[in-house]
Amino acid sequence: MITTPMREDFAALAAVESLYQPLQGRRIYVTGASGQIGWYLVHFLCFLIAGGHLRCELTAHLRNPRRLQEKFPEHASLPCRFAVDEDAATALAAADFDLVLHCASRASPKHFAGSPVDVLTPNAILTQALLEQLRRRNPACRFVYLSTTGVTGFIPDEQRPSSESEYGPLSCTELGNCYLESKRFGEMLCLAYQQQYGIPVLILRPSITYGPGFELDDGRSYADFVRALLAGEPIRLTSDGSAVRNFLYVADFVRGLLVALAKAAPGAVLNVASPAPISILELATLLNDRALPRPLGQVERQTSPAQAMTRVNFKSTDASVDQLRALGWEMTIDPLAGFQRTIRHYQECIQ
């Protein structure tokens, strides 16, 4: 469903023609079309194509017909070919593309303990399968890998915001690190295939990306916040809220992706994050006070071990976006406006 906030987002992006000119005439393949970023990106590209802004051939991958129907009930009317297959690499064996956007991933911590293999697979094993198909058939195809700012690991807070070249430790024997360790390996695969086989790669590291497209039971803080606000209830925290995060609205991520595609050199590694980090408590307080027409009162804090999930608990994930800014990107939507748009989106979906 394309909601009013999404149309507003897409119209604002479409108004800057230089952003998507590098996509003109391209054959584009998007993996992970049922995930938040992939889903939003496919809808945006369809918006451009349907509106006459963009001429390209778009293919999007989903693993099974059920997910296609759930995420794209209007798929028959969209200017996109949907490749429905358990293996996202199959489509690369059957056709040539100019650009692969590898968005497939399981980023929710609710998967880390119960199904870590399913977390590792798209980040690492599928990444190699995709790159291997390009090596065999079409090594000139550009490959964009969506990683995460969390791959930098545990960096002392006084060294934040961290650049793309700073790293700290992660234990490879703790399952809570399965997501980040596999993202690290995926990045190395990309750079190795570029070095050895000449495949032009681009690695983007999103921070916490919110907005239309995520599942309300996702398990991450922003999903819990939106679910509470939709119910008109005050946000409740299961921590002291002191952790600092970079919340970036999904339209600003797409803007960063397009800027990087237009201007970044092969092999570039770029953070795509909010330059204005905020603590979980500060964000919850802001949303309780101002996200809805009436304030909801103080943030409630309830520490509940039963709700704990296997994940990496960074005190701060503040990441530098100096490299992306140097290419001309800036964040345009602050957290309050972004979460208000997100709430409007889900209100329209529920109606």
N, C-alpha and C positions, 0 to 999 in steps of 0.2 A: 504494500500500500504506500503510495506516494502522498505524504501529508503536507499540509500547508508549510510547516517549518522547513521541510525538505525542499519544496519548490522555491522558497525564499533563499535557502542556501545555494541551490543549483543556479538560480538566476544571478546571484551575486558573483559566483565563480564564472559563469558563462559570459558575464559582462567584460571580463578581462581576457580578451581573445588571445593575447600572447601566451597565456598559461597553457592552452591546449593545442596551439599550432603544431608543436612537435608530434602530435598524435595523428595529424591529418594523413589520410591514405594508408595508415598502418593496419596491420593484422595483429590484434591484441588478444591475449589469453590471460584470464584471471582465474587463479586457483582460490579455493576457500570462499566461494561466493555465498555460502550460508553463514559465514562469520560476519561480525559487525562491519569491519573495514571493507571486506570484499563485497558484501551486500550493498553497502552505501555507495561504493565506487561503481559497481555495475549499474545501479540505478542512475547515478550521475552521468555516466557515459551514454546510457540509453537516452537520457534527457537531452544531451548535446546532439546525438544522432537524430532523434525524432524532431528536434527543433531546427534542424538544418545547419547547426553550428559546426558539426564534425562529420567528416566522411571517413569511416573506418569499418573494418570487419571485427566484430566483437564476439568472443567466445568465452563463456563462463563455466567453470566446473563445479558440480555438486556430486556427492557420493552416491545418492540414491534418489529414486522418484519421490519418495516421501518428503525429503528435505526440499526438493524442487517445488513441490506443491505448497509446503508450509511457508517457505521464504519468498517464493515468486508465484503466487496464485494467478497472477496476470501474465505469466510467462509467454503465452501464445501471442500476445499482442506487443511484446517488446522487441525492439530491433537488435536482438542478440540471439546467438545460437548457444544452447545449453548442452554441454557435454556431461552426461550423467553416467558415471562409471566409478567403481571403487578406487581405481588407480588414476590419479590425475595426469600421470605421464602418458597414458594411452593416446590422448589427443595429439601430443607432440610427435608421436610415431606416425600419425596419419596425415598431418598437415604442417605446413610451414607458417611460422609467425615471425613478426618483427619485434614483438615486445611480450615478455612474460612477466606478469605481476604475481609473485608467489605470496599470496595472502593467507594460505591455509595454515591454521595453527589452533591449538587448544590452550588458550591462555588462562582460563579460569582455574584458580587454585582448588576448586572442588574436584578436579580431575587428577591432581598431582599424586594423591595417596592411593586412590582407588583404581586408577587406570594410567599409570605412568608410561607404559609402553605406547599408549595412544597419544600421549603428549609428545614423546620423543619422535614418533614416526614422521609426522609432517614437517617438523623442524629440521630433521637430519636425513632420514632414509628417503623420504619423498623428495627432498631437495636434491640429493644426489641422483635419484632417478630422473628428475626433470633435466638437470644439467647433463646427464649422460645422453639423454635423447637429443639434446641440442648439439652435443659434441658429435654425435653420429650423423645427424641430419642437417643441422642448421646452426653452425657455430657463430654466425654473424648476428643472431638474435640477441637482443638486449635482455638481460635477466635482472629483475628487481626483487630483492629478498627483504621481507619485512622482519626485522629482528626485534630488539627491545633495548631500551636504555639500561635495563637491569643486567646486561652482560658484563658491565664494568665491575660487578661484584661489590665486595665490602670496601669502600673507600672512606677514610676518616672524614667526618662531617665538616671539619675545618677546611678540607680540600674541595668541597663542593662549591659551585656546580662543577661537575666533572666533564672534561673534554672527551672526545671520541678516542683519544689515545691513552687515557688513564685507566688502570685496571687494579682490582684488588682480588683477594682470594674468594673461592667458592669450593665447598667440599663436594667432591664427585661421588661420595658414598652416602649422601643424604638425599632421600627421594624428593624432599622439598625443593631441591635444586634441579630437578629433571628438566624443567622448562628452560631455565637459563643455561644449563650446560649444553642442551641440545641446540639452543640458539647460537651459542658460541661455536659449536662444531659446524652448524650451518653456515655461519659467516666464513669460517676457514675453508669450507668446501667451495664457496663462491669464489674466493680469492685464488684458491688453488686451480680451479677450472679456468679462470682468466689467465693465470700465469702459464699453465701448461698447454691449454687448448685455445686460448684467445677469445673466449666468450666474454663479451663486455658486461660486467656486472655492476650493480649499484646496490649498496646496503643501506637501508634506512632503519633507524632505531626509534620507533615511537615510544613516547612516554605513556601514561595512562590516557587512553583515548576514549572519550565518552560521546554520547549523542545518539541519534536514531540508529537502531539496528541491533543493540545488544539484548540478550534475554534478561527479563526482569528477575529471574532466579539465578543469575550468573554467579553470585557468591562474592563478587568484589564490592568494595564499599560504595561506589557510585550507583550500582544497581540497587543496593539496599536503600540508599538515600532516595532515589527516584520512586521506588516502590512505596516508601513511607509517605512521601509527599503526595503521590497519587491518591493515597488513602486519607489524606488530610491529617496525618499523624506526625508528631514531632520525631525527628531523627533520633535513634538510639545507637550509641556506640558500644562496642564490646572491647574497647581499649581506652586508654586515657586521651587518645586523639592527638598525641604530640608528634606522630610521624609526619614528615613533610613530603608532599608529592607534587608532581607536575601534571595537572589535569588539563588536557587539550581537547577542545571540541573537534569533532571528526571532520567538519568542513575545513578547519585550519590545517588538519593533517593532510587532507587531499590537496590543499593549496601548496603545502610543503612538498608533497610528492611531485606535483606538476612542475614546481620551480626546480627541483632536483633533476627531473628528467630533462628539462630544457638546458640546464647550465652545468650540472656536475660532470666531472670527468669520469671515464671508466675506472672502476675500482674504488670510487669514493665511498666513504662511510660517514653518514650524517645522522646526528640526533635530530628528531622532530618532536619537540617538547614545548611546554609552556615556559616562557622566560620569567614567569611570575609564580614561583612555587608557593604553596599554601599548606598549612597543617590540616589534618583531617578534622580537628576540632574547629578550626577557623572556618573551614568550608561548611561543616554541618551547621554552625551557628549562623553563618551568612544565609544559608538556604532556609533554615527555620524562620529566620527573621524576615526575609525579603523575597523568597522564591514564589510565594503564593500571595494573593491579595490581602490575606490577614496573617499576622505573625503566629507561629505555632508554639512559642514559648521556649524554655531552655532545652538544650540538648540533654537527653538522658543517657547515662552511662551504665551499662550492665555488662560486667565481665562474666562470660559464660563459657567455661571450658568445653561444653558440649558443642559449641558452634565453632571451635577452633579448627582451622584447616592447615594442611601441610603446605607451607609456603616459606619463602625467604622473608625474614622480617628486617628490612632495612629501616634505620631511623630516618634516613633521607634518601631520596632518589633524584635530587636536584641535578639536572644535566645542562651543560652549556649548549646553546644554539648559535654560537658565534659564527660557525662555518655556514650554516644555512642562512643566517641573516646576511652574511657577506654576499650571498647569491641573490639577495633581494626579497627574502621572505620576512614577514612579520605576522605575529598573531593578531587577529582582528576581532575575536569574540572572547570576552572575559568570562570567568566561571559563572557569574550570576546570570548573564544573558544566555550562555550556553546551556545551563541547566533549565532555565525557563523555556527555551526552545525544545529541549528534550522532553520536558513535562508536557508541553503542548502536543508534541508528536504522539506520545503514548495515550494522552487523553483522546486524541482523534482515533487512534487505533482501537481503543476500548469501546468507543461509541458505536 
